[in-house]
Amino acid sequence: MNIYSAISKNIWKSYLIMVFFTLFVLGVAYVIGQASGYGPSFGIFAFLFAILSSFGSYFFSDKLVLSTSGAKQIQKKDNPELFRIVENLKIASGIPMPKVYIINEASPNAFATGRDPKHAAIAVTTGLLERLEEIELEGVIAHELSHIKNFDTRLMATTAVLVGFVALLTDMFMRSLFWGGLRDRDNGGGRAQVLFLVIGVVLAILAPIVATLIQLAVSRKREFLADASGALLTRYPDGLARALIKISKDPTPMKQASNATAHLFISSPFKDKKSKNFLSNLFNTHPPIEERVKILKSM
């Protein structure tokens, strides 16, 4: 597999998942709207509410993430080598210079955030700077710049809105069902109403889980894409592969990590050993390091 085919493959897979996700969400909204007796207006109201509730997080989530992770912004004089690497790679990627942050953490890791390339930031831990060689650090920075260039933070914000919408919609439906707030149709409810009601209850239970799984699948595909795009920037896939191996082998967990921000990092900040079976991998925010390294070494 070459770099260009890896990029193309992950782009179309990401879009395919997003198309399926959108259709799934629309289907859930239609069924629950019919089951509740309110029709499509029920789903439209919940969707608008989810959009409005996520509006603030879209514009301010980067500041919140940087703050909660303990990241401190630095200038070129504070770490000339790191700044030089970021500057050289941002020129190659064709994006504006992101703000640079350092997190005082022994665990080697890094992440990128920001709603678009003009409002982006890269954060690396002190552990990453201490443990990686220059060529490996370049691979990590290229990976994070690729997230920015590929608008991955915007895409993940979109999936978060859709997941939140599904959770809100199903919660509203179950509460309406419990409190008897559903509208009767067809003079007390016919077979169609009963069928939609049964399907609606099943979806209310399963849809949030399915939506979360799709969100995690998108996150994993974007990691593969950032790996390939980063390798294209440096023209040296082995640098990122070596960095990923070192990061994964380090046993130190991040003190400031949380489930809400784990998907942003280049590797899971939680160092607990997890089962490698298929079902457990479905709930991972990142693809297995072994698989990422194997693909990088095949480029």
C-alpha positions in Angstrom: 0.0 0.0 0.0 1.4 3.4 -1.0 0.7 6.7 0.9 -1.7 8.1 -1.7 -3.9 4.9 -1.8 -4.0 4.9 2.0 -5.1 8.5 2.1 -7.8 7.9 -0.6 -9.0 4.7 1.1 -9.5 6.4 4.5 -11.1 9.5 3.0 -13.9 7.6 1.2 -14.4 5.2 4.2 -14.9 8.2 6.5 -17.4 9.8 4.1 -19.2 6.5 3.7 -19.5 6.1 7.5 -20.8 9.7 7.8 -23.4 9.1 5.1 -24.6 6.0 6.9 -24.6 7.9 10.2 -26.7 10.7 8.8 -29.2 8.2 7.3 -29.3 6.3 10.6 -30.0 9.5 12.5 -32.8 10.6 10.1 -34.3 7.1 10.4 -34.3 7.2 14.1 -35.9 10.7 14.1 -38.6 9.5 11.7 -39.5 6.3 13.6 -39.6 8.1 17.0 -41.6 11.0 15.5 -44.2 8.5 14.1 -44.2 6.4 17.3 -44.8 9.5 19.5 -47.6 10.7 17.2 -45.9 14.1 16.6 -44.6 13.2 13.2 -41.4 14.7 11.7 -41.7 17.9 13.9 -40.6 15.9 16.9 -37.3 15.1 15.3 -36.8 18.5 13.9 -37.3 20.2 17.3 -34.8 17.8 18.9 -32.3 18.4 16.1 -32.4 22.2 16.4 -32.1 21.9 20.2 -29.0 19.7 19.8 -27.5 22.1 17.3 -28.0 25.1 19.6 -26.7 23.3 22.6 -23.5 22.4 20.8 -22.9 25.8 19.2 -20.9 27.1 22.1 -18.8 23.9 22.4 -17.9 24.3 18.7 -16.3 27.7 19.2 -14.9 27.2 22.7 -14.1 23.5 23.1 -10.4 24.1 22.1 -9.9 26.5 25.0 -11.6 24.1 27.3 -9.5 21.1 26.2 -6.2 23.0 26.5 -7.2 24.3 29.9 -8.3 21.0 31.3 -5.2 19.2 30.0 -2.9 21.7 31.7 -1.4 22.9 28.4 0.7 26.1 28.5 1.3 28.1 25.4 5.0 28.7 24.5 6.9 31.0 22.1 9.8 30.2 19.8 12.4 31.3 22.4 11.0 28.7 24.9 11.7 25.7 22.6 13.4 26.7 19.3 13.7 23.0 18.1 10.0 22.3 18.5 9.0 25.5 16.8 11.4 24.8 13.9 9.8 21.4 13.3 6.3 22.8 13.5 7.2 25.8 11.2 8.8 23.5 8.6 6.0 21.1 8.5 3.2 23.7 8.4 4.9 25.2 5.3 4.9 21.8 3.7 1.2 21.2 4.6 0.2 24.7 3.5 -1.7 25.7 6.6 -1.2 28.7 8.9 1.1 28.4 11.9 -0.8 26.8 14.8 -0.3 27.9 18.4 2.1 25.6 20.3 1.5 24.3 23.8 3.4 22.0 26.1 1.8 19.9 28.8 3.9 19.0 31.9 3.3 15.3 31.7 5.8 12.4 31.9 3.6 10.3 29.6 4.6 10.8 25.9 1.6 12.1 23.9 0.3 14.9 21.7 -3.0 16.3 20.3 -4.3 19.0 18.0 -7.4 21.1 18.5 -9.2 24.1 17.0 -12.3 24.5 14.8 -10.3 25.2 11.6 -6.6 25.7 10.4 -6.8 29.4 11.3 -7.8 28.7 14.9 -5.7 25.7 15.6 -3.2 24.6 18.3 -0.9 21.7 18.8 0.0 20.4 22.3 2.8 18.0 23.2 3.8 16.6 26.5 7.2 17.0 28.1 7.5 13.2 28.1 7.2 13.2 24.3 9.9 15.8 23.9 12.2 13.8 26.2 11.7 10.4 24.7 11.5 10.9 21.0 14.3 11.5 18.5 13.9 14.4 16.1 12.7 12.2 13.1 10.1 10.6 15.4 9.0 14.0 16.8 8.6 15.2 13.2 6.3 12.2 12.5 4.1 13.0 15.5 3.9 16.8 14.6 3.1 15.9 10.9 0.3 13.6 12.2 -1.2 16.4 14.3 -0.9 19.0 11.5 -2.7 16.5 9.2 -5.6 16.4 11.7 -5.8 20.2 11.4 -5.5 20.2 7.6 -8.1 17.5 7.2 -10.6 19.4 9.4 -10.8 16.4 11.7 -11.8 18.5 14.7 -14.7 19.9 12.8 -15.8 16.4 11.6 -15.6 15.0 15.1 -17.7 18.0 16.3 -20.3 17.1 13.7 -20.4 13.5 14.8 -20.7 14.7 18.5 -23.7 16.8 17.5 -25.3 13.8 15.8 -24.6 11.5 18.8 -26.0 14.2 21.2 -29.1 14.5 18.9 -29.8 10.8 19.1 -29.3 10.7 22.9 -31.6 13.7 23.3 -34.3 12.4 20.9 -34.4 8.9 22.5 -34.4 10.4 26.0 -37.4 12.7 25.1 -39.3 9.8 23.6 -38.8 7.5 26.7 -39.8 10.3 29.0 -42.9 11.0 26.9 -43.7 7.3 27.0 -43.3 7.1 30.7 -45.3 10.2 31.5 -48.0 9.4 29.0 -47.3 12.3 26.7 -47.6 10.5 23.4 -50.3 11.6 21.0 -53.0 9.1 19.9 -53.5 8.6 16.2 -55.9 6.7 14.1 -58.7 6.9 16.7 -56.7 5.4 19.5 -53.9 3.9 17.6 -53.9 1.4 14.8 -51.5 -1.4 13.9 -49.1 1.1 12.3 -49.0 3.2 15.5 -48.3 0.1 17.6 -45.6 -1.1 15.2 -43.9 2.3 15.3 -44.2 2.3 19.1 -42.5 -1.1 19.4 -39.7 -0.1 17.0 -39.4 3.2 18.7 -38.8 1.6 22.1 -36.2 -0.7 20.6 -34.4 2.2 18.9 -34.5 4.3 22.1 -32.5 1.5 23.8 -30.1 0.6 21.0 -29.7 3.9 19.0 -27.4 5.7 21.5 -25.1 2.7 21.6 -25.0 2.4 17.8 -24.5 6.2 17.4 -21.5 6.1 19.8 -20.0 3.1 17.9 -20.3 5.0 14.6 -18.7 8.0 16.2 -15.7 5.9 17.4 -15.5 4.3 14.0 -15.1 7.7 12.4 -12.5 8.6 15.0 -10.4 5.5 14.2 -10.6 6.2 10.4 -9.4 9.7 10.9 -6.4 8.4 12.9 -5.5 6.2 9.9 -5.9 9.1 7.6 -3.7 11.4 9.7 -1.1 8.7 9.9 -1.0 8.5 6.1 -1.2 12.3 5.6 1.6 12.8 8.1 3.7 10.2 6.4 3.2 12.1 3.1 4.4 15.3 4.8 7.6 13.9 6.1 8.1 11.3 3.3 9.3 9.0 6.1 6.6 6.8 7.5 9.0 4.9 9.7 9.6 8.0 11.8 5.9 8.0 12.9 5.9 4.2 13.2 8.9 4.4 15.6 7.2 7.2 17.6 4.0 5.2 18.0 5.9 2.2 19.2 7.7 4.2 21.9 4.5 6.0 22.9 2.6 2.7 23.3 5.3 1.0 25.2 5.6 3.8 27.8 3.6 2.6 30.9 2.9 6.1 32.3 -0.7 7.2 32.2 -1.6 10.9 31.7 -2.8 12.5 34.9 -5.0 15.1 33.1 -6.7 12.8 30.6 -10.4 12.2 30.5 -12.9 10.2 28.4 -14.1 13.5 26.9 -10.6 14.3 25.4 -9.1 10.9 24.9 -10.0 10.7 21.2 -7.9 13.9 20.5 -4.5 12.4 21.5 -2.3 10.6 19.0 -2.5 7.5 21.2 -4.9 6.6 24.0 -3.8 8.5 27.1 -5.0 5.6 29.3 -2.3 3.0 29.6 -4.4 0.2 31.0 -4.2 -3.0 29.0 -7.3 -3.8 27.2 -8.6 -7.0 25.6 -7.8 -7.2 21.9 -11.0 -9.0 20.8 -13.3 -7.6 18.2 -16.0 -6.4 20.5 -13.7 -4.5 22.8 -12.0 -2.8 19.9 -15.3 -1.4 18.8 -15.3 0.9 21.8 -11.8 2.1 21.4 -11.2 5.7 20.3 -8.0 4.7 18.5 -7.0 1.8 16.1 -4.6 -0.7 17.6 -1.0 0.6 17.5 0.2 -2.7 15.9 -2.2 -2.2 13.0 -1.1 1.5 12.5 2.5 0.6 12.6 2.0 -2.3 10.2 0.3 0.0 7.7 3.0 2.7 8.0 5.8 0.2 7.5 4.0 -1.1 4.3 4.0 2.4 2.7 
